[in-house]
């Protein structure tokens, strides 16, 4: 799953309805304000633009907002937020030249392991 942050929503009721329709069990609101985290399978939407399209942000039908791909995280918030993030199984993958680097994020730490290209 990839986590996206949605901030600055201008039509919060419409955005909440779109989140409920498209990602019913995979989002959490971050108070205060109308900010959200949404966990998305790459099979459904792999980019911030694809999430925007699904939520009706791109065409403006559900207002406007900024959607960001979350590559890492750190901060202070309620345990509910950290538990949600840890439960979403955020995993990133990047090619560091001769091998792929997999980094899993959970709570406020990361663990990394390298795998050769043959291992993919």
PLY file of the C-alpha trace (Angstrom):
ply
format ascii 1.0
element vertex 120
property float x
property float y
property float z
element edge 119
property int vertex1
property int vertex2
end_header
0.00 0.00 0.00
1.09 3.54 -0.68
0.02 6.33 1.65
-1.13 9.65 0.26
-1.81 12.81 2.28
-4.74 14.98 1.26
-4.57 18.54 2.54
-6.41 21.81 2.03
-9.77 20.41 0.94
-12.17 23.15 -0.13
-15.27 20.90 -0.18
-14.82 18.69 2.91
-18.25 17.02 2.78
-17.82 16.08 -0.89
-14.27 14.83 -0.29
-15.40 12.71 2.67
-18.13 11.16 0.49
-15.62 10.44 -2.29
-13.18 8.87 0.18
-15.99 6.73 1.56
-17.01 5.62 -1.94
-13.50 4.91 -3.25
-11.45 3.91 -0.21
-14.03 3.02 2.47
-11.72 1.27 4.94
-8.43 2.85 3.94
-8.42 6.44 5.11
-8.16 8.39 8.33
-8.84 12.05 9.12
-6.06 14.01 10.78
-7.47 16.72 13.03
-7.73 19.64 13.15
-9.06 20.62 9.76
-9.90 18.58 6.71
-6.69 16.63 6.20
-6.59 12.90 5.48
-4.23 9.99 4.98
-5.36 7.34 2.51
-3.69 3.96 1.89
-4.02 2.82 -1.70
-3.05 -0.39 -3.47
-0.88 0.35 -6.54
-3.36 -1.77 -8.52
-6.03 0.87 -7.81
-4.03 4.09 -7.96
-0.25 4.33 -8.08
0.19 8.11 -8.30
-1.16 11.23 -6.61
-2.82 12.14 -9.93
-4.67 8.80 -10.03
-5.89 9.32 -6.45
-6.96 12.84 -7.44
-8.85 11.46 -10.44
-10.69 8.87 -8.31
-11.65 11.46 -5.70
-12.95 14.06 -8.17
-10.23 16.57 -7.31
-8.68 16.67 -10.79
-11.90 17.79 -12.47
-13.01 19.90 -9.48
-16.28 18.00 -8.98
-15.41 17.49 -5.30
-13.56 20.75 -4.76
-9.83 21.19 -4.69
-7.07 19.80 -2.48
-3.40 18.93 -2.59
-2.52 15.23 -2.74
0.98 14.17 -1.74
2.68 10.78 -1.90
4.06 10.04 1.59
7.59 8.64 1.35
8.26 8.75 5.09
6.87 10.23 8.23
7.76 11.59 11.63
5.99 13.70 14.19
3.77 13.78 17.22
0.11 12.82 17.04
-2.49 10.60 18.63
-1.76 6.87 18.93
-4.69 6.23 16.57
-2.83 7.95 13.72
0.39 5.97 14.30
-1.50 2.69 14.59
-3.32 3.41 11.32
-0.05 4.24 9.54
1.67 1.12 10.90
-1.32 -1.01 9.91
-1.31 0.27 6.34
1.97 -1.57 5.69
3.63 1.31 3.89
6.47 -0.03 1.80
8.62 1.87 -0.62
10.99 0.50 -3.23
13.83 2.32 -4.93
16.67 1.22 -7.18
20.00 2.27 -5.62
22.09 1.31 -8.66
22.94 -2.38 -8.53
20.18 -3.54 -6.20
16.69 -2.68 -5.04
16.22 -1.17 -1.58
13.02 -2.02 0.31
12.19 0.17 3.28
9.27 -0.51 5.58
8.03 2.33 7.76
6.22 1.75 11.02
5.73 3.94 14.08
8.70 6.29 13.80
11.47 3.98 12.65
12.57 2.27 9.46
14.22 -1.04 8.65
15.89 -1.63 5.33
17.14 -4.66 3.46
18.75 -4.90 0.05
17.92 -7.53 -2.52
19.86 -8.13 -5.74
18.13 -7.54 -9.06
17.99 -11.33 -9.46
15.75 -11.54 -6.40
12.88 -9.65 -8.03
0 1
1 2
2 3
3 4
4 5
5 6
6 7
7 8
8 9
9 10
10 11
11 12
12 13
13 14
14 15
15 16
16 17
17 18
18 19
19 20
20 21
21 22
22 23
23 24
24 25
25 26
26 27
27 28
28 29
29 30
30 31
31 32
32 33
33 34
34 35
35 36
36 37
37 38
38 39
39 40
40 41
41 42
42 43
43 44
44 45
45 46
46 47
47 48
48 49
49 50
50 51
51 52
52 53
53 54
54 55
55 56
56 57
57 58
58 59
59 60
60 61
61 62
62 63
63 64
64 65
65 66
66 67
67 68
68 69
69 70
70 71
71 72
72 73
73 74
74 75
75 76
76 77
77 78
78 79
79 80
80 81
81 82
82 83
83 84
84 85
85 86
86 87
87 88
88 89
89 90
90 91
91 92
92 93
93 94
94 95
95 96
96 97
97 98
98 99
99 100
100 101
101 102
102 103
103 104
104 105
105 106
106 107
107 108
108 109
109 110
110 111
111 112
112 113
113 114
114 115
115 116
116 117
117 118
118 119
